[in-house]
């Protein structure tokens, strides 16, 4: 028996991760449609195992990657990079809403539908941007770690990482600082070794999660709200073209970029979790040759704050609800959606049911019926998959673009010439 399993294991282990994940996605769709809820329930523990493993590794990989990254870059550049990251996230979120509104206005999803039978939905309170900003500083470090509060973990890693950096530069504490830095590097290396082992579970977990999602949603749901789903995925594709333009504009090879980005994109699509996919996203950034001092900060922050896919979902949902009501949106309402939706996409970051919170809040601001939110929950998983994949893609694109802008800045200061392309 072992002689039979050994070559199978070696073949599975040696195959590229994206090939294994792609096969898992296809098999999951087929098994979900054919096997139905019974098979999906039997496979569910495998999907749960993957999500637990990914959540298990998030804390150490974010903590040690960011602390190590802070000590590899100049402390003075952190503020400049931070401003670029926040500006990119705000700008692309606003642009995503514009793209979503444009595509939805042209294709008019929801025309001829009725709200009858839509039911009600329980919408969590929107915490607001101020609450999120204050929440960056945790009341209790242990609680922040226990609750997987990414903003709190980022803040902790930055504070202690900067302190270690200052200690290494101090004459009196340099030796102690170097010891601490060596320990952080060792823990970071050990964490990456653990992550390598978890990667072997990813395809199996993706297969189980996709099987469960397809069996739960079924073809009936997809067909009943098919136009909404199609329009949303067309808008997601349009935003991908925007990313391609950004990559090209900054001299980043799209082929090289997506060769590394496709695995976290596919995993995010299956798991519907930007935070859960974060370990794979960090690994992709490392393989792209991006500096840890940048991606250790931008990617965890992006998994919490940057929601381009969710922003598009807000826009499509608003046009859908307006068409269901028979009152198309005017330009004033669209401008409101752009402004409010951009701020809400940051203000509801990390909240359970964040997509529903965002949509409901925007609806209340522009006078759309909250009842329409209940109708949209029927396709929540189907649209959430594509939106999450785009969220992760946007985080990686922003990190690559900001890295290129930093390198151009450095090159212009030293020699007056731009640095050659890095991604091949």
N, C-alpha and C positions, 0 to 999 in steps of 0.2 A: 504493500500500500504506500509506504514511504517513498519507494522508488518511482511511483506514479505521481505523487504529489510534489516531489522535489522539482522536476522540470516545469510543472505547471506554475509553481511559486516563482521560480526563477524567471519564467516568461512574463508573469504578471509584474514582478518587481522591476525587470529591465525595460518594460514598455514605458513610453513617455507618459507623464501624468495626464497631459491633455488628451491623449488617445484613450486612456482608461476612463477619464471623466466623460468624454464624448460618448463612448460606448455605453457607459452607465446611464447617461441621459436618455439615449434612444431606447435602451432596454426598459428603463423605468416607465416611459410613455407606453410602450407595448404591453408590459405586464400590468400596468395600472388600468388600461382599457380592457384587457382580456380577463385578468384575474379579479378585478373589482375590489371592494372593501375587505373581503375576507383575506385575500393574499396580502393586501396592503397592511392590514392589522398585524399579520404574522411577521412582516418585515419591519414594522415600525421601530422595534428596539434597536435595529442597526442604524437607523437614521438618528435616533436619540443618542446613541453612542458617539456618533460623529460630532454632533452639536456639543455634547459634554466635553469631548476631547479638545475641540477648538476653543471653547470657553475656558477650559482648564489652562491652556497655554497662553491666553491673551495677556493676563497680568504680567507674568515674567517677561514675555517677549516685548511688550510695550515698555515696561519699566527699565529693563536692562539695555534695550536697543537705544532708547532715548537718552539714558544716562551716559552710555558709551558715546553716542553721537555728539552730545554737548561737549564732551571732552576732546573730540577730534576737530571741532571747528572753533573759530574765534568767537568768544563770548559776545563781542561787540556786534557781530553780524546777525545774531539771533533776532534782535528787534527788527532789523530790516527785512529779514526773511519772513518773520511773523507777519509783518504788514502786507507783504506780497501774497502770503498764503490766504489771509483774511480777504484781501481785495479780490483775489481770484475766485474764492468760494462765493462771495456776494455777487460778483459780476456774472459768473456762469449760471448761478441759480436764477438771476433775473433774466438772463438770455434764454434759459431753458423754458421759463414760463412764456416768454414771447414766442418761442418756437412752438410750444404746445398750443397757445392761443391761435397762432397762424394756421397750423395744420388742422385744428379742430374747426375753425371758422370756415375753412375751405371745404371740408368734408362733412360737416354738420352731423355728428353722431347724436342719436337720440330723437331725431325727428319722427313724429308719428307715434311715439311711445306714451304710456300713461303711468302715473304714479300709483294707480289703484293696486292694492295688494303689496305695496312696497314695505309696509310694516314700520317698525321703529327700531332705533339703534341707540345704545347707551354710549354717549360721547364723553370721554374723560375731559377734565378741565384743562384749558391751555395755560401752562405755567407762565408764559411770557418771556421776553428776552432778558429782562432785568433779573428774573429768578434764575435763568440759565447762567448769566454772567456771575452772579453771586455764588452759584453752585460750583463754579470752577474751584473755589477754595473749600476743601472738605472740612466738616466739623471734626471728623475723626478719621485718621488715616486707615485704621483697621477696617472701619465700616466702609470706606470708599473702596478698599481692596475686596472686601467680602461681597459688596454689591456690584462689583465690576463697573464702577463709575469711571468711565474713560477720561472724562475731563478732570476728575480728582486725581487719577493715576498720572495723567500728563503733568499736572501742576506739581505733584510730589516728585516726579522724575526730574523735572526741570530745576526745581529748587535744590535738590540734593546733588544733581549733576553739576550745576553751577558752583555749588560749594566745594565739591571735590576738585573742580577745575581751578578754583581760586587757591585751594590748599596746595595743589601741585605747583603753582606759580609763586607760592610763598617761600621765603628762605627758611623760616623756622618750621614749617609743616610740610615741606616738599616730599620728604621721605614717606611720611604717613599718607599723604595724598596719592603718591605713586602706588603704595600698597593697596589702598582702596580702589584705585583705578584698575590695578591688576586683578583684583577680586571681581570687579564688575565685568571686566572682559572675559574672565573665566566662566562666570555665571551666564553671560550672554552666549558664549560658545556652547555650553552645556544645554541651554535652552534651544538653540538651533539644532542640536543633535536630537533632542526629544521631538522637535518639530519634524525632522526627517522621518522619524518613525510614524508619526501621526499621518503623514501624507499617504502612507500605504492604505489607510482606512478610508480616505476621502472618496474614492470611486464607489466603494461598497455603500457608504452612507448616502452618497448622492443618489445612487440607484434606489435605495429604500425611500428617501424623501420624495423623489419624483414620482415613484409608484404611488405613494400615499396621496400626494397632491392631485394627480390625475384621477385616481379612483374616487377621491372625495368630490372633485369638481365635476368630472364627467363631461361628455359632449353636449348634454342638454343645456348646461349653464353657459358654455362657450357659445352655442348657437343663439341662445336667447338674447345675449348682450354682445353678440359677435362684432357689431359695427364699432362699439366702444373700444373693444380690445384691439381691433385692427387699427383704428385711428391712433390709439396710444402707441402701438409698436411702430407705426410709421413715424410718429413724432420722435420716438426714441432713436430711430434710424437717422432722422434729420439732425438730432443733436450729436450723434456719432460723426456725421459729416463736419459739424462745427469743430469737434475735437481733431479730426484729420487736418482741418485747415490750420488749427493752432500748432499741431505738431510740425506740419510743413513750414509754417511761418517761422518757427524757431529752429529749423534745420534738424529735426528729429526724424529718423527713419521710421515711418509708420509700420513697415513690415517687421523690423526688429522690435519695435515697441509691442505690437500685438502678439508677436510670438511668445513673449513672456507674460503679457497681460491676460491672455485668453484663459489660463487656468483659474485665476481668481474670478474672472468674469463668469465663467461657467459655474463655478462653485457658488458664487453669489446668486446666480440665477436659480439654482436648485434650492439653496438654503433660505433665500429671502432674508439674509442677515449680513449687513455690512460689517458689523462688529465681529460676527462669527467668522467671516472670511478674512479678517484683518491679518492673521498670521500668514496666510498665503499671499496677501497683497504686499506685505513687508518683504516676503521672500522674492516676489517678482521685482520689486524695486531694487533689491540687492543684486539680482542677476542682471538688471539693466545698467548696473554700474553707478547708480545714484548714491550720493553720500549719505551715510547714516545720520549725520547731523541735520540733514533736511528731512528725509523720509521718516525718521524716527519721531519727528514732530508733526509733519503735515498729514501723514496717513492716519494715525490715531485720531487726530483732530477732525480730519475729513470724514472718518467713519461715524463721528458724532454730530458734526455740524453740516457737512456738505451733502446736499440731497438734490442733485440735478434731476434724477429720475422721479423723485417725489414731487419736485416742482412742476415737471411736465404733467404728472398725474393730477395735480391741483388744477392746472389750466384746462386739460381735457375734461375733467369732471365738471368744472364750472360751465363750460360750453354745453356739455351733455345735459346738465340739469336745466339750463336756460331753454334748450330746445324742447325738453320734455314739458316744460311749462308753457311753451309756445311764445316766449318773449326773448328773442335773441339779444345778446349782450351789445350794448353800445360802446363807443370808444372810451367814455368816462369809466364805465364799469371795468373794461379791460385794463385801463391804467391802474385802477384800484387793485385789481387782481395781481398785477405785476408787483406793485409796491408791497401790498399786504402779504402776498404769497411768498415773496423773497424774505421778508422779516419773519414770517411764521415758520418757514422751513428751518430757520435757525432757532427760533424760540421754542419749538416743540422737540428739539433733538433729544434722543435718548428716552423719550416717554413711551411706555407701552401703548400700542395702537396709535403711533405717531401719525400714520397716514390719515386715519379717520379724524384725528384732532385737527390736522392741517386743513383738510377739506371742509369740515364743519365750520371752522373759524372763518375761512374765506367766504363760505356761503353766507354766514350771518352778516359779514361786512358788506356784501354787495346785494343783499336782499334775496338770495336764492333759498328755496325750501330745504330745510334740514332733513325732511323726509326722504329726499333724493339720496342722502348718504346711505340709508338702509338699502336702497336698490343697488348701490354700487358695492356694498359689502359682499354681494353674491359672487362677484368676480375679483374679490380682493387678492386671492392667491395668484390668479392668472396675471393681473397687472403688477402685483408686487414683485414677481420674479424678474420681469424685464426692468422695472424701475430700480431694483436693488443692483442688478448687473451694471446699469448705467451709473449709479452712484459710485460704485467701486472704480469704474473706468475713469470717471471724472476726477477722482482723487489721484489716480496714477498719472493722468495726463497733466494735471496741475503741478504735480511734483516734478515731472520731467521738464515741463516748460520753465518752471521757476529755477530749476537747476541750470538749464541752459542760459537763462537770463543772468544768473549769478556768474557763470563762467565767462560770458561775454563781457560783463562788467569788469571782472578781474583781468581779462585779457586786454581790454581797452586801456586799463590803468597801467599795465606793465609794458605793453608793446604797441598799443594802438591798433591791433589787429584782432579779429574774431578768431576764436579757437575752432579747429576743424571738427566735423561731425563726429560724435562719439558712439551713437547707436547704430549698429550694423546688423 
